[in-house]
Structure formats: C-alpha cells, structure tokens
Amino acid sequence: MHMLERLEAAIAERRHASPEESYVAKLHHKGLAKIAQKLGEEATEAVIAGLTGDEVDMVEEAADLIFHLLVLLGAREVKLAAVLAELERREGTSGLDEKASRSE
C-alpha cells in the first residue's frame, strides 16, 4: 500500500474517533466548511513557503496541504483512487489542451 493510501485509510478511521482524541475527528465535528477553510489556509501557507521559504518549509507545508486535501476528500467521500485515475487520464495531454477541454 502506498503512503497516501495508508494516510487515506488512517484519516477514514480517525473520522469516527472522539474529537478530543483526534485532530481529524475534531475537524469533521466542525463540519465541511471548516475542513475546506483549513485546506485553504494550508494552501496559502504552501504558496508563501514556495515564494519565501526554504526547502524544509516547502516540504512541511506541502505535507500539510496534502494531508488536509485528503481530509476534505474523505469528508466528501471521494476516494484518492478517483483523483489518481483522473491524473492518469490526463497524463500525456498538454495542460493547455486539458484546460481548454473543460471550458467547452
């Protein structure tokens, strides 16, 4: 099992824990809007680290961003495998062509 799959499974398990014992459960208890807000905060921190941080900052913020994305995907019951399948579908396609196909 790949690291991201293990993390997805751990997040799914922790959703049902007590909010006092699990950060993931605490986020879920606060609702989808809070999870989405937290993902946005982490995205902003990753952008800042990308522009001004060193490599350690970038790695840490990227890890936080991926983690919170997986929390949001889990909350929406979207499997990581579906995201990976979409990336696979796009593989070999120009990013410009792929983006243009979505706006048609």
C-alpha positions in Angstrom: 0.0 0.0 0.0 1.3 3.4 -1.0 1.9 6.0 1.7 -1.0 8.2 0.5 -3.3 5.2 0.6 -2.3 4.4 4.2 -2.9 8.0 5.1 -6.3 8.0 3.5 -7.2 4.9 5.5 -5.9 6.4 8.7 -8.0 9.6 8.1 -11.1 7.5 7.4 -10.6 5.6 10.6 -10.0 8.7 12.7 -13.1 10.4 11.4 -15.1 8.3 13.9 -12.9 8.9 16.9 -13.6 11.3 19.7 -12.9 15.0 18.7 -11.0 15.2 22.0 -8.7 12.4 20.8 -8.2 13.0 17.1 -7.5 16.1 15.1 -9.3 14.6 12.1 -12.4 13.9 14.2 -12.2 17.4 15.5 -12.2 18.8 12.0 -15.1 16.6 11.0 -17.0 17.6 14.0 -16.7 21.2 13.0 -18.1 20.4 9.5 -17.3 20.6 5.9 -16.9 24.4 5.8 -14.2 24.3 8.5 -12.4 21.5 6.7 -12.4 23.5 3.4 -11.3 26.6 5.3 -8.4 24.7 6.8 -7.4 23.4 3.3 -7.4 27.0 2.1 -5.2 28.1 4.9 -2.7 25.3 4.2 -2.7 26.2 0.5 -1.9 29.8 1.3 0.9 28.7 3.6 2.3 26.4 0.9 2.2 29.3 -1.6 4.1 31.5 0.9 6.6 28.8 1.6 7.1 28.4 -2.2 7.8 32.1 -2.6 9.8 32.9 0.5 10.6 29.7 2.5 13.5 27.3 2.3 13.2 23.7 1.2 12.2 22.5 4.7 9.4 25.0 4.9 8.2 24.0 1.4 8.2 20.3 2.3 6.4 20.8 5.6 3.7 23.0 4.1 3.3 20.6 1.1 2.7 17.8 3.5 0.1 19.8 5.5 -1.6 20.7 2.2 -1.8 17.1 1.0 -3.0 15.9 4.4 -5.8 18.4 4.6 -6.8 17.7 1.0 -7.2 14.0 1.9 -9.3 15.1 4.9 -11.6 17.1 2.6 -11.8 14.3 0.0 -12.7 11.9 2.8 -15.4 14.2 4.1 -16.9 14.3 0.6 -16.5 10.6 0.3 -14.2 11.0 -2.7 -11.6 8.3 -2.9 -7.9 9.1 -3.6 -8.1 6.4 -6.3 -10.6 8.6 -8.2 -8.2 11.6 -8.1 -5.3 9.4 -9.2 -7.4 8.0 -12.1 -8.2 11.5 -13.2 -4.5 12.4 -13.2 -3.8 9.2 -15.1 -6.5 10.1 -17.7 -4.7 13.5 -18.2 -1.3 12.0 -18.5 0.3 12.8 -21.8 -2.2 15.6 -22.5 -1.0 19.2 -22.7 -2.1 21.1 -19.7 -3.3 23.8 -22.1 -5.3 21.3 -24.1 -6.8 19.7 -21.0 -7.8 23.1 -19.5 -9.4 24.1 -22.8 -11.4 20.9 -23.0 -13.0 21.7 -19.6 -14.2 25.2 -20.7 -16.0 23.9 -23.7 
